[in-house]
């Protein structure tokens, strides 16, 4: 059964567009068209097809693909090997057919090949999507990801699975030659398993499976969707201009399809089957751990789960991803190139804070994430819960370094309070130093001298203000209340107007001033000469 409605004739298309304009705009807008024979000049106006930017080349070995995946995905060694072999077999066959097409096109057309489409089975957050994405990045083919739940059978409300093929062309910047070697990844495939008790047509379960069947084998998909109004209008204008419509298609012959799902009910189904198989006098008990159940999945299990035999038969490569332990989650943070820690380093760096992690802290975070039962996604949950208050309270502070220790992970609020106290002290200290500098500036404006506190004086002033529980302005006014008399005398003797005060001036202000005055008498004449020269 052909799922795509036939393209209307020029007369039917003109009639439909006229009715559309009238129903939406009434008699205010009229739609008219004309056709004319296509002349050689008109044919010459048509832009040539966009050539492929560069020919797709595949020359990888399975171990090279696995080595690339090892950089980004922790564990899943068996899954990496199976995927690497399937991808190499698929694209090596593509290379063979392309060479054969140049030598003998008829023989290439007759050559049969069972495409190695893949089904990924495993719990959420174990790296299923990550594996396929990084394979596509490595071999440089367009990659499209979608959730199976958004699709319905062609012709019904919902997404059309053929749109995935068109999206490959968009990802390839319109290069159909490159898009035909792309990878389509459909997640949540377990959600379109047909329900056994459903009455009526199942357009989102069995209907989607049926539509996917022909795509996963070989079919030509029109680049213009029959259900897309914009595409139809473009076709109408093209017909109006040239008197014909160019029918562009893309073949799915070399597109690799990968589907995946968590299949929670399937685990229970397989466990039940294996337990029933052990009943009897001669049956030997087979001990299967919960995280190993998926290793025993058969085609019949998928069929009983709700998939059509024809559909599951077109997914010959079965890849099982293992559940991640706390140690695996630690390695993801520590060694993966795509570690989520980089995200948090950037987040804190935006606030001017450099964050670093101790190994003990990473182990504790991994243990908390493992309890979430969502795989690597649990890391984001654990980290977000841990750092929420830190981002809120430390953003905009003077803190420049944050070391994440085991104590911080175990008692985050207590450590934050301690940091906030220290931060509050720093802010108070900075405010007090600023107050001392303001006093010096006001002193100079009132008395005509320039006095300044060096760092040792500022530190000592803060200490005395805190010890004596005085405001900085009051402390400075008390300590240096008679300084303008002494400094005036020094200026008279030496002509000096600039005075630097150190910690000694804060500890014993009268003694410090007296020494300055005595020194001014000993070098009075020389100071006046120097002042006059200045």
Secondary structure, 3 states (H helix, E strand, C coil): CCCCCCCCCHHHHHHHHHHHHHHHHHHHCCCCCCCCCCCHHHHHHCCCCCCCCCCCCCCCCHHHHHHHHHCCCCCCHHHHHHHHHHHHHHHHHHHHHHHHHHHCHHHHHHCCCCCCCEEEECCCCCCHHHHHHHHHHHHCCCEEEEEHHHECCCCCCCECCHHHHHHHHHHCCCCHHHHCCCEEEEECHHHHCCCCCCCCCCCCCHHHHHHHHHHHCCCEEECCCCCCHHHHHHHHHHHHHHCCCCCCEEECCCCEEEEEECCHHHHHHHHHHHHHHCCCCCCCCCCCCHHHHHHHCCHHHHHHHCCCHHHHHCCCEEEECCCCCHHHHHHHHHHCCCCHHHHHHHHHHCCCCEEEECHHHHHHHHHHHHCCCCCCHHHHHHHHHHHHHHHHHHCCCCCCEEEECHHHHHCHHHHHHHHHHHHHHHHHHHHHHHHHHHHHHHHHHHHCCEEEECHHHHHHHHHHHHHCCCCHHHHHHHHCCCHHHHHHHHHHHHCCCEEEECHHHHHCHHHHHHHHHHHHHHCHHHHHHHHHHC
